[in-house]
Amino acid sequence: MYNKILLPTDGSKYSENAAKHAFFLAEKSGAEVVTLSVIENGFSIGLPSDDTIYEVNQMLKKESKANIDRIEEIKNEYDSNIKLTPMVKEGSPAPVILDVAEDENIDLIVIGSSGKSSFDRFLMGSVASKVVKSAKCSVLVVN
């Protein structure tokens, strides 16, 4: 039924719950799982380039790598034959998720219902909600 499942992650417990669902579905269908961590660096647009901005960007890249590593740990609890393709991209999360879904011919996006911060959702709206409204493939939102 599914050939490719996109699993966006931000390191939240909701992302980890989504991973469990994605791996269950991948195990049953033989699908590849593409994990995606988006580095949101829009805060630095228009700011002068200096060491502080560079350090923050490096910190965000390390966090994204840790998010991907955690998903791989969860995968190892399941069938080790699940093909896992990690990706780290920069940009605004919802548009990047949607672009990757199209570029990678994704059949299903499995996404956590909330991110790390409810304040972020208040400011930007839910990433999951934006993905559900605009995705051209099926979306499974996991609490």
VMD Tcl script that builds the backbone (N, CA, C; Angstrom):
set m [mol new atoms 429]
animate dup $m
set s [atomselect $m all]
$s set {name element resname resid chain x y z} {
  {N N MET 1 A 0.818 -1.190 0.000}
  {CA C MET 1 A 0.000 0.000 0.000}
  {C C MET 1 A 0.868 1.263 0.000}
  {N N TYR 2 A 1.921 1.275 0.806}
  {CA C TYR 2 A 2.818 2.433 0.851}
  {C C TYR 2 A 4.205 2.017 0.382}
  {N N ASN 3 A 4.801 2.871 -0.449}
  {CA C ASN 3 A 6.176 2.645 -0.879}
  {C C ASN 3 A 7.147 3.536 -0.132}
  {N N LYS 4 A 6.708 4.781 0.137}
  {CA C LYS 4 A 7.576 5.737 0.825}
  {C C LYS 4 A 6.757 6.518 1.843}
  {N N ILE 5 A 7.265 6.536 3.057}
  {CA C ILE 5 A 6.630 7.253 4.159}
  {C C ILE 5 A 7.575 8.363 4.598}
  {N N LEU 6 A 7.050 9.573 4.710}
  {CA C LEU 6 A 7.837 10.706 5.213}
  {C C LEU 6 A 7.545 10.893 6.691}
  {N N LEU 7 A 8.604 10.962 7.472}
  {CA C LEU 7 A 8.496 11.124 8.919}
  {C C LEU 7 A 9.259 12.378 9.349}
  {N N PRO 8 A 8.580 13.523 9.405}
  {CA C PRO 8 A 9.245 14.732 9.909}
  {C C PRO 8 A 9.450 14.604 11.418}
  {N N THR 9 A 10.566 15.114 11.906}
  {CA C THR 9 A 10.830 15.049 13.344}
  {C C THR 9 A 11.411 16.363 13.847}
  {N N ASP 10 A 10.977 16.740 15.038}
  {CA C ASP 10 A 11.547 17.916 15.703}
  {C C ASP 10 A 12.094 17.546 17.076}
  {N N GLY 11 A 12.166 16.253 17.342}
  {CA C GLY 11 A 12.696 15.792 18.620}
  {C C GLY 11 A 11.676 15.747 19.742}
  {N N SER 12 A 10.426 16.078 19.447}
  {CA C SER 12 A 9.395 16.078 20.486}
  {C C SER 12 A 8.877 14.665 20.735}
  {N N LYS 13 A 8.154 14.504 21.839}
  {CA C LYS 13 A 7.545 13.201 22.135}
  {C C LYS 13 A 6.508 12.851 21.069}
  {N N TYR 14 A 5.883 13.864 20.461}
  {CA C TYR 14 A 4.906 13.623 19.409}
  {C C TYR 14 A 5.583 13.048 18.169}
  {N N SER 15 A 6.789 13.524 17.870}
  {CA C SER 15 A 7.559 12.984 16.749}
  {C C SER 15 A 7.953 11.535 17.016}
  {N N GLU 16 A 8.315 11.254 18.248}
  {CA C GLU 16 A 8.676 9.881 18.604}
  {C C GLU 16 A 7.470 8.952 18.490}
  {N N ASN 17 A 6.300 9.419 18.905}
  {CA C ASN 17 A 5.083 8.618 18.754}
  {C C ASN 17 A 4.770 8.397 17.271}
  {N N ALA 18 A 4.954 9.447 16.467}
  {CA C ALA 18 A 4.729 9.324 15.022}
  {C C ALA 18 A 5.693 8.301 14.430}
  {N N ALA 19 A 6.928 8.292 14.909}
  {CA C ALA 19 A 7.923 7.336 14.409}
  {C C ALA 19 A 7.460 5.903 14.638}
  {N N LYS 20 A 6.917 5.637 15.789}
  {CA C LYS 20 A 6.451 4.279 16.091}
  {C C LYS 20 A 5.368 3.846 15.101}
  {N N HIS 21 A 4.461 4.753 14.787}
  {CA C HIS 21 A 3.409 4.449 13.805}
  {C C HIS 21 A 4.012 4.257 12.412}
  {N N ALA 22 A 4.937 5.133 12.038}
  {CA C ALA 22 A 5.562 5.043 10.715}
  {C C ALA 22 A 6.305 3.720 10.554}
  {N N PHE 23 A 7.034 3.313 11.580}
  {CA C PHE 23 A 7.794 2.070 11.477}
  {C C PHE 23 A 6.878 0.852 11.477}
  {N N PHE 24 A 5.792 0.910 12.215}
  {CA C PHE 24 A 4.817 -0.175 12.176}
  {C C PHE 24 A 4.262 -0.323 10.761}
  {N N LEU 25 A 3.863 0.792 10.166}
  {CA C LEU 25 A 3.322 0.755 8.807}
  {C C LEU 25 A 4.376 0.318 7.790}
  {N N ALA 26 A 5.599 0.779 7.964}
  {CA C ALA 26 A 6.679 0.395 7.051}
  {C C ALA 26 A 6.972 -1.095 7.151}
  {N N GLU 27 A 6.942 -1.600 8.361}
  {CA C GLU 27 A 7.193 -3.020 8.582}
  {C C GLU 27 A 6.133 -3.869 7.887}
  {N N LYS 28 A 4.881 -3.428 7.956}
  {CA C LYS 28 A 3.773 -4.180 7.359}
  {C C LYS 28 A 3.726 -4.051 5.840}
  {N N SER 29 A 4.136 -2.888 5.314}
  {CA C SER 29 A 3.996 -2.636 3.873}
  {C C SER 29 A 5.303 -2.750 3.096}
  {N N GLY 30 A 6.433 -2.820 3.801}
  {CA C GLY 30 A 7.720 -2.854 3.120}
  {C C GLY 30 A 8.170 -1.492 2.614}
  {N N ALA 31 A 7.570 -0.441 3.140}
  {CA C ALA 31 A 7.878 0.917 2.680}
  {C C ALA 31 A 9.223 1.404 3.212}
  {N N GLU 32 A 9.819 2.293 2.464}
  {CA C GLU 32 A 10.992 3.044 2.908}
  {C C GLU 32 A 10.490 4.201 3.769}
  {N N VAL 33 A 11.231 4.536 4.811}
  {CA C VAL 33 A 10.898 5.683 5.656}
  {C C VAL 33 A 11.955 6.762 5.447}
  {N N VAL 34 A 11.482 7.932 5.035}
  {CA C VAL 34 A 12.360 9.089 4.878}
  {C C VAL 34 A 12.160 9.962 6.108}
  {N N THR 35 A 13.199 10.093 6.915}
  {CA C THR 35 A 13.104 10.948 8.096}
  {C C THR 35 A 13.613 12.336 7.724}
  {N N LEU 36 A 12.940 13.341 8.234}
  {CA C LEU 36 A 13.268 14.722 7.883}
  {C C LEU 36 A 13.301 15.585 9.134}
  {N N SER 37 A 14.406 16.262 9.316}
  {CA C SER 37 A 14.518 17.268 10.368}
  {C C SER 37 A 14.780 18.599 9.677}
  {N N VAL 38 A 13.959 19.591 10.000}
  {CA C VAL 38 A 14.060 20.895 9.347}
  {C C VAL 38 A 14.709 21.890 10.298}
  {N N ILE 39 A 15.787 22.492 9.815}
  {CA C ILE 39 A 16.455 23.542 10.586}
  {C C ILE 39 A 15.782 24.854 10.232}
  {N N GLU 40 A 15.066 25.385 11.202}
  {CA C GLU 40 A 14.374 26.656 10.967}
  {C C GLU 40 A 15.327 27.782 11.349}
  {N N ASN 41 A 15.851 28.434 10.329}
  {CA C ASN 41 A 16.815 29.496 10.585}
  {C C ASN 41 A 16.334 30.846 10.082}
  {N N GLY 42 A 15.021 30.998 9.936}
  {CA C GLY 42 A 14.460 32.254 9.472}
  {C C GLY 42 A 14.734 33.417 10.396}
  {N N PHE 43 A 15.038 33.128 11.653}
  {CA C PHE 43 A 15.316 34.198 12.612}
  {C C PHE 43 A 16.528 35.020 12.216}
  {N N SER 44 A 17.430 34.437 11.433}
  {CA C SER 44 A 18.691 35.114 11.126}
  {C C SER 44 A 18.623 35.985 9.872}
  {N N ILE 45 A 17.509 35.926 9.159}
  {CA C ILE 45 A 17.381 36.725 7.942}
  {C C ILE 45 A 17.404 38.205 8.307}
  {N N GLY 46 A 18.267 38.931 7.656}
  {CA C GLY 46 A 18.371 40.368 7.893}
  {C C GLY 46 A 19.305 40.756 9.019}
  {N N LEU 47 A 19.743 39.781 9.792}
  {CA C LEU 47 A 20.685 40.078 10.859}
  {C C LEU 47 A 22.102 40.053 10.305}
  {N N PRO 48 A 22.981 40.850 10.879}
  {CA C PRO 48 A 24.363 40.827 10.387}
  {C C PRO 48 A 24.999 39.459 10.659}
  {N N SER 49 A 25.774 39.001 9.695}
  {CA C SER 49 A 26.471 37.729 9.874}
  {C C SER 49 A 27.599 37.929 10.871}
  {N N ASP 50 A 27.539 37.210 11.947}
  {CA C ASP 50 A 28.611 37.265 12.931}
  {C C ASP 50 A 28.743 35.900 13.588}
  {N N ASP 51 A 29.643 35.810 14.526}
  {CA C ASP 51 A 29.920 34.529 15.171}
  {C C ASP 51 A 28.709 33.977 15.914}
  {N N THR 52 A 27.883 34.836 16.490}
  {CA C THR 52 A 26.724 34.375 17.250}
  {C C THR 52 A 25.735 33.652 16.334}
  {N N ILE 53 A 25.436 34.242 15.182}
  {CA C ILE 53 A 24.514 33.613 14.234}
  {C C ILE 53 A 25.092 32.273 13.774}
  {N N TYR 54 A 26.377 32.249 13.491}
  {CA C TYR 54 A 27.034 31.017 13.072}
  {C C TYR 54 A 26.910 29.945 14.158}
  {N N GLU 55 A 27.166 30.323 15.396}
  {CA C GLU 55 A 27.090 29.372 16.514}
  {C C GLU 55 A 25.674 28.845 16.699}
  {N N VAL 56 A 24.681 29.719 16.570}
  {CA C VAL 56 A 23.288 29.277 16.700}
  {C C VAL 56 A 22.947 28.301 15.579}
  {N N ASN 57 A 23.374 28.612 14.357}
  {CA C ASN 57 A 23.119 27.700 13.237}
  {C C ASN 57 A 23.793 26.351 13.463}
  {N N GLN 58 A 24.999 26.350 13.992}
  {CA C GLN 58 A 25.691 25.090 14.280}
  {C C GLN 58 A 24.945 24.294 15.350}
  {N N MET 59 A 24.434 24.995 16.358}
  {CA C MET 59 A 23.670 24.348 17.411}
  {C C MET 59 A 22.389 23.714 16.825}
  {N N LEU 60 A 21.715 24.441 15.939}
  {CA C LEU 60 A 20.496 23.923 15.313}
  {C C LEU 60 A 20.801 22.695 14.448}
  {N N LYS 61 A 21.929 22.701 13.760}
  {CA C LYS 61 A 22.326 21.547 12.947}
  {C C LYS 61 A 22.603 20.327 13.824}
  {N N LYS 62 A 23.250 20.551 14.970}
  {CA C LYS 62 A 23.508 19.446 15.899}
  {C C LYS 62 A 22.196 18.880 16.448}
  {N N GLU 63 A 21.260 19.775 16.755}
  {CA C GLU 63 A 19.961 19.328 17.262}
  {C C GLU 63 A 19.231 18.504 16.202}
  {N N SER 64 A 19.286 18.942 14.954}
  {CA C SER 64 A 18.643 18.188 13.876}
  {C C SER 64 A 19.264 16.810 13.722}
  {N N LYS 65 A 20.566 16.741 13.816}
  {CA C LYS 65 A 21.265 15.449 13.739}
  {C C LYS 65 A 20.842 14.547 14.897}
  {N N ALA 66 A 20.722 15.118 16.089}
  {CA C ALA 66 A 20.280 14.343 17.255}
  {C C ALA 66 A 18.849 13.839 17.062}
  {N N ASN 67 A 17.983 14.669 16.453}
  {CA C ASN 67 A 16.603 14.250 16.179}
  {C C ASN 67 A 16.581 13.040 15.250}
  {N N ILE 68 A 17.395 13.098 14.197}
  {CA C ILE 68 A 17.479 11.986 13.242}
  {C C ILE 68 A 18.044 10.743 13.931}
  {N N ASP 69 A 19.075 10.919 14.754}
  {CA C ASP 69 A 19.677 9.789 15.471}
  {C C ASP 69 A 18.662 9.114 16.384}
  {N N ARG 70 A 17.829 9.916 17.045}
  {CA C ARG 70 A 16.810 9.357 17.948}
  {C C ARG 70 A 15.801 8.524 17.163}
  {N N ILE 71 A 15.437 8.980 15.977}
  {CA C ILE 71 A 14.508 8.212 15.145}
  {C C ILE 71 A 15.144 6.887 14.734}
  {N N GLU 72 A 16.423 6.911 14.459}
  {CA C GLU 72 A 17.114 5.665 14.111}
  {C C GLU 72 A 17.124 4.698 15.292}
  {N N GLU 73 A 17.266 5.214 16.512}
  {CA C GLU 73 A 17.199 4.363 17.707}
  {C C GLU 73 A 15.830 3.698 17.807}
  {N N ILE 74 A 14.781 4.464 17.549}
  {CA C ILE 74 A 13.417 3.912 17.598}
  {C C ILE 74 A 13.259 2.846 16.516}
  {N N LYS 75 A 13.796 3.107 15.332}
  {CA C LYS 75 A 13.736 2.137 14.224}
  {C C LYS 75 A 14.367 0.815 14.623}
  {N N ASN 76 A 15.453 0.883 15.353}
  {CA C ASN 76 A 16.161 -0.330 15.746}
  {C C ASN 76 A 15.341 -1.217 16.671}
  {N N GLU 77 A 14.274 -0.664 17.252}
  {CA C GLU 77 A 13.355 -1.462 18.057}
  {C C GLU 77 A 12.436 -2.299 17.173}
  {N N TYR 78 A 12.394 -1.968 15.881}
  {CA C TYR 78 A 11.534 -2.654 14.919}
  {C C TYR 78 A 12.393 -3.504 14.000}
  {N N ASP 79 A 11.805 -3.915 12.904}
  {CA C ASP 79 A 12.498 -4.723 11.902}
  {C C ASP 79 A 13.680 -3.943 11.338}
  {N N SER 80 A 14.857 -4.506 11.453}
  {CA C SER 80 A 16.050 -3.815 10.972}
  {C C SER 80 A 16.102 -3.748 9.452}
  {N N ASN 81 A 15.185 -4.419 8.767}
  {CA C ASN 81 A 15.148 -4.386 7.309}
  {C C ASN 81 A 14.425 -3.165 6.757}
  {N N ILE 82 A 13.850 -2.353 7.619}
  {CA C ILE 82 A 13.192 -1.134 7.155}
  {C C ILE 82 A 14.267 -0.198 6.615}
  {N N LYS 83 A 14.080 0.235 5.371}
  {CA C LYS 83 A 15.043 1.174 4.775}
  {C C LYS 83 A 14.754 2.564 5.330}
  {N N LEU 84 A 15.776 3.181 5.883}
  {CA C LEU 84 A 15.651 4.502 6.499}
  {C C LEU 84 A 16.562 5.467 5.750}
  {N N THR 85 A 15.979 6.557 5.258}
  {CA C THR 85 A 16.743 7.576 4.548}
  {C C THR 85 A 16.643 8.880 5.328}
  {N N PRO 86 A 17.720 9.305 5.973}
  {CA C PRO 86 A 17.676 10.548 6.759}
  {C C PRO 86 A 17.918 11.775 5.884}
  {N N MET 87 A 17.221 12.859 6.219}
  {CA C MET 87 A 17.406 14.144 5.534}
  {C C MET 87 A 17.381 15.262 6.553}
  {N N VAL 88 A 18.227 16.250 6.339}
  {CA C VAL 88 A 18.187 17.491 7.112}
  {C C VAL 88 A 18.118 18.617 6.088}
  {N N LYS 89 A 17.116 19.468 6.224}
  {CA C LYS 89 A 16.925 20.594 5.304}
  {C C LYS 89 A 16.773 21.865 6.133}
  {N N GLU 90 A 16.986 22.984 5.478}
  {CA C GLU 90 A 16.811 24.282 6.127}
  {C C GLU 90 A 15.602 24.989 5.535}
  {N N GLY 91 A 14.888 25.737 6.386}
  {CA C GLY 91 A 13.744 26.511 5.922}
  {C C GLY 91 A 12.622 26.496 6.926}
  {N N SER 92 A 11.455 26.876 6.457}
  {CA C SER 92 A 10.252 26.860 7.278}
  {C C SER 92 A 9.668 25.446 7.235}
  {N N PRO 93 A 9.362 24.844 8.389}
  {CA C PRO 93 A 9.022 23.422 8.424}
  {C C PRO 93 A 7.912 22.965 7.476}
  {N N ALA 94 A 6.751 23.581 7.511}
  {CA C ALA 94 A 5.639 23.080 6.681}
  {C C ALA 94 A 5.968 23.104 5.194}
  {N N PRO 95 A 6.445 24.218 4.639}
  {CA C PRO 95 A 6.782 24.197 3.206}
  {C C PRO 95 A 7.887 23.200 2.851}
  {N N VAL 96 A 8.875 23.046 3.731}
  {CA C VAL 96 A 9.947 22.083 3.454}
  {C C VAL 96 A 9.384 20.666 3.454}
  {N N ILE 97 A 8.539 20.346 4.418}
  {CA C ILE 97 A 7.911 19.018 4.478}
  {C C ILE 97 A 7.124 18.751 3.200}
  {N N LEU 98 A 6.343 19.724 2.771}
  {CA C LEU 98 A 5.532 19.562 1.564}
  {C C LEU 98 A 6.402 19.409 0.315}
  {N N ASP 99 A 7.478 20.174 0.236}
  {CA C ASP 99 A 8.394 20.068 -0.909}
  {C C ASP 99 A 9.057 18.694 -0.955}
  {N N VAL 100 A 9.533 18.226 0.193}
  {CA C VAL 100 A 10.178 16.911 0.243}
  {C C VAL 100 A 9.170 15.820 -0.122}
  {N N ALA 101 A 7.946 15.949 0.354}
  {CA C ALA 101 A 6.917 14.957 0.028}
  {C C ALA 101 A 6.717 14.854 -1.484}
  {N N GLU 102 A 6.700 15.991 -2.148}
  {CA C GLU 102 A 6.542 15.975 -3.599}
  {C C GLU 102 A 7.796 15.469 -4.302}
  {N N ASP 103 A 8.942 16.001 -3.917}
  {CA C ASP 103 A 10.209 15.640 -4.569}
  {C C ASP 103 A 10.525 14.152 -4.429}
  {N N GLU 104 A 10.151 13.568 -3.300}
  {CA C GLU 104 A 10.480 12.160 -3.014}
  {C C GLU 104 A 9.343 11.194 -3.354}
  {N N ASN 105 A 8.269 11.701 -3.963}
  {CA C ASN 105 A 7.111 10.853 -4.303}
  {C C ASN 105 A 6.591 10.082 -3.097}
  {N N ILE 106 A 6.346 10.809 -2.027}
  {CA C ILE 106 A 5.892 10.228 -0.758}
  {C C ILE 106 A 4.424 9.808 -0.876}
  {N N ASP 107 A 4.095 8.633 -0.342}
  {CA C ASP 107 A 2.725 8.127 -0.331}
  {C C ASP 107 A 1.976 8.533 0.936}
  {N N LEU 108 A 2.728 8.691 2.041}
  {CA C LEU 108 A 2.118 8.969 3.338}
  {C C LEU 108 A 3.082 9.801 4.168}
  {N N ILE 109 A 2.553 10.848 4.791}
  {CA C ILE 109 A 3.316 11.631 5.766}
  {C C ILE 109 A 2.784 11.255 7.140}
  {N N VAL 110 A 3.668 10.856 8.042}
  {CA C VAL 110 A 3.286 10.553 9.423}
  {C C VAL 110 A 3.944 11.625 10.281}
  {N N ILE 111 A 3.113 12.445 10.920}
  {CA C ILE 111 A 3.622 13.625 11.621}
  {C C ILE 111 A 3.006 13.729 13.006}
  {N N GLY 112 A 3.796 14.200 13.954}
  {CA C GLY 112 A 3.296 14.431 15.308}
  {C C GLY 112 A 2.328 15.605 15.332}
  {N N SER 113 A 1.364 15.545 16.231}
  {CA C SER 113 A 0.318 16.571 16.283}
  {C C SER 113 A 0.826 17.911 16.787}
  {N N SER 114 A 1.876 17.914 17.561}
  {CA C SER 114 A 2.430 19.152 18.107}
  {C C SER 114 A 3.935 19.044 18.130}
  {N N GLY 115 A 4.567 20.200 18.238}
  {CA C GLY 115 A 6.021 20.206 18.338}
  {C C GLY 115 A 6.460 20.353 19.766}
  {N N LYS 116 A 7.663 20.841 19.934}
  {CA C LYS 116 A 8.243 20.977 21.263}
  {C C LYS 116 A 7.580 22.057 22.087}
  {N N SER 117 A 7.047 23.073 21.419}
  {CA C SER 117 A 6.570 24.225 22.158}
  {C C SER 117 A 5.178 24.638 21.725}
  {N N SER 118 A 4.277 24.771 22.671}
  {CA C SER 118 A 2.944 25.264 22.323}
  {C C SER 118 A 2.996 26.743 21.955}
  {N N PHE 119 A 4.005 27.454 22.440}
  {CA C PHE 119 A 4.162 28.862 22.085}
  {C C PHE 119 A 4.460 28.993 20.593}
  {N N ASP 120 A 5.299 28.080 20.054}
  {CA C ASP 120 A 5.580 28.087 18.621}
  {C C ASP 120 A 4.295 27.909 17.825}
  {N N ARG 121 A 3.432 27.001 18.275}
  {CA C ARG 121 A 2.182 26.757 17.568}
  {C C ARG 121 A 1.304 27.995 17.611}
  {N N PHE 122 A 1.314 28.687 18.741}
  {CA C PHE 122 A 0.539 29.918 18.871}
  {C C PHE 122 A 1.026 30.962 17.871}
  {N N LEU 123 A 2.332 31.085 17.731}
  {CA C LEU 123 A 2.902 32.087 16.824}
  {C C LEU 123 A 2.736 31.719 15.356}
  {N N MET 124 A 3.006 30.471 15.011}
  {CA C MET 124 A 3.101 30.091 13.611}
  {C C MET 124 A 1.926 29.257 13.123}
  {N N GLY 125 A 1.079 28.786 13.999}
  {CA C GLY 125 A 0.078 27.812 13.605}
  {C C GLY 125 A 0.733 26.441 13.602}
  {N N SER 126 A -0.045 25.436 13.689}
  {CA C SER 126 A 0.490 24.090 13.763}
  {C C SER 126 A 1.087 23.668 12.427}
  {N N VAL 127 A 2.313 23.187 12.472}
  {CA C VAL 127 A 2.952 22.648 11.266}
  {C C VAL 127 A 2.115 21.493 10.730}
  {N N ALA 128 A 1.669 20.627 11.620}
  {CA C ALA 128 A 0.854 19.481 11.200}
  {C C ALA 128 A -0.410 19.953 10.488}
  {N N SER 129 A -1.042 20.978 11.017}
  {CA C SER 129 A -2.261 21.505 10.404}
  {C C SER 129 A -1.982 22.038 9.000}
  {N N LYS 130 A -0.884 22.747 8.837}
  {CA C LYS 130 A -0.517 23.277 7.523}
  {C C LYS 130 A -0.233 22.138 6.543}
  {N N VAL 131 A 0.425 21.095 7.016}
  {CA C VAL 131 A 0.735 19.951 6.162}
  {C C VAL 131 A -0.553 19.244 5.746}
  {N N VAL 132 A -1.458 19.018 6.695}
  {CA C VAL 132 A -2.721 18.354 6.388}
  {C C VAL 132 A -3.495 19.135 5.323}
  {N N LYS 133 A -3.524 20.440 5.458}
  {CA C LYS 133 A -4.298 21.270 4.524}
  {C C LYS 133 A -3.720 21.295 3.117}
  {N N SER 134 A -2.408 21.107 2.978}
  {CA C SER 134 A -1.776 21.321 1.672}
  {C C SER 134 A -1.134 20.094 1.037}
  {N N ALA 135 A -1.014 19.013 1.755}
  {CA C ALA 135 A -0.334 17.829 1.208}
  {C C ALA 135 A -1.138 17.210 0.071}
  {N N LYS 136 A -0.413 16.680 -0.894}
  {CA C LYS 136 A -1.037 16.007 -2.029}
  {C C LYS 136 A -1.100 14.503 -1.821}
  {N N CYS 137 A -0.629 14.047 -0.662}
  {CA C CYS 137 A -0.694 12.637 -0.322}
  {C C CYS 137 A -1.427 12.515 1.018}
  {N N SER 138 A -1.632 11.293 1.458}
  {CA C SER 138 A -2.285 11.058 2.745}
  {C C SER 138 A -1.373 11.526 3.889}
  {N N VAL 139 A -2.011 11.965 4.970}
  {CA C VAL 139 A -1.279 12.424 6.158}
  {C C VAL 139 A -1.896 11.745 7.383}
  {N N LEU 140 A -1.047 11.153 8.202}
  {CA C LEU 140 A -1.460 10.575 9.472}
  {C C LEU 140 A -0.890 11.446 10.582}
  {N N VAL 141 A -1.772 12.053 11.380}
  {CA C VAL 141 A -1.345 12.905 12.491}
  {C C VAL 141 A -1.456 12.084 13.762}
  {N N VAL 142 A -0.349 12.037 14.508}
  {CA C VAL 142 A -0.250 11.177 15.693}
  {C C VAL 142 A -0.081 12.037 16.924}
  {N N ASN 143 A -0.841 11.722 17.989}
  {CA C ASN 143 A -0.685 12.413 19.273}
  {C C ASN 143 A 0.473 11.833 20.050}
}
mol reanalyze $m
mol bondsrecalc $m
mol representation Tube
mol addrep $m
